[in-house]
Amino acid sequence: QLQASGGGLVPAGGSLRLSCAASGRTFSGYAVAWFRQAPGKEREFVSAIRGTSGMTRYSDSSKGRFTISRDNAKNTVYLQMNSLQPEDTAVYYCAARPVWNVQYWNENWYDYWGQGTLVTVSS
């Protein structure tokens, strides 16, 4: 089970750190990704982190502003979001799967999903 948290309301240029905590299983080897869905839009990939090597991947829109990381001791993955803009407003979801896949950007490959946390960036 995944629990996403950390969303909120921030002004443009602000920062937030999202957390994705796992319970019921060891998370350390899992690939974990963040997706987001803005109102009226399809869910899109934001970032992913591999379980074994810690390799990270980012979407073009998040690269340079967002940082994904993990603390295996806490069974938690984080998404540090800086320089937030109104277009980052969305519900953010974390997702996990036991093994990394080259289609890490594809939501259909993930087995477990958190409930989502709302990020609102005001202009």
C-alpha positions, 0 to 999 in steps of 0.5 A: 500500500502506498500513501502519498502526502505533502501536497498543498497550496504554494505561490509560483516560485515556491517549493514542496516536497511530496512523500510516498510511503509504503507499508506492508512490504519492503520498498527498497528494490521497487521502481517508484514513479510520480505521475500527475493529473491536471484538471481536464487532462490525462495523467502524465509521467513526472519522474521515476527512480530505480530500486537497485541502482537509484537511477532517476528519470524525469519528464522534460517539464520536471527536469532541472526543477524536481528531484526524486530520491528515496530513503529505503530505511524509511520505505519512502520516496520523495519528490522535491519540487522547486520553482513551481509554476501554475502549470504544475497544479495537479493531483500527484500520484506515486506508483510502484512496481517490483522491477524496473521497466524501460517504459518507466514513463508508462503508467500501465506498467505500475502495479501499486498506486497511492491515493494522490495528493493535490498540489496547487500553485497560485500565480 
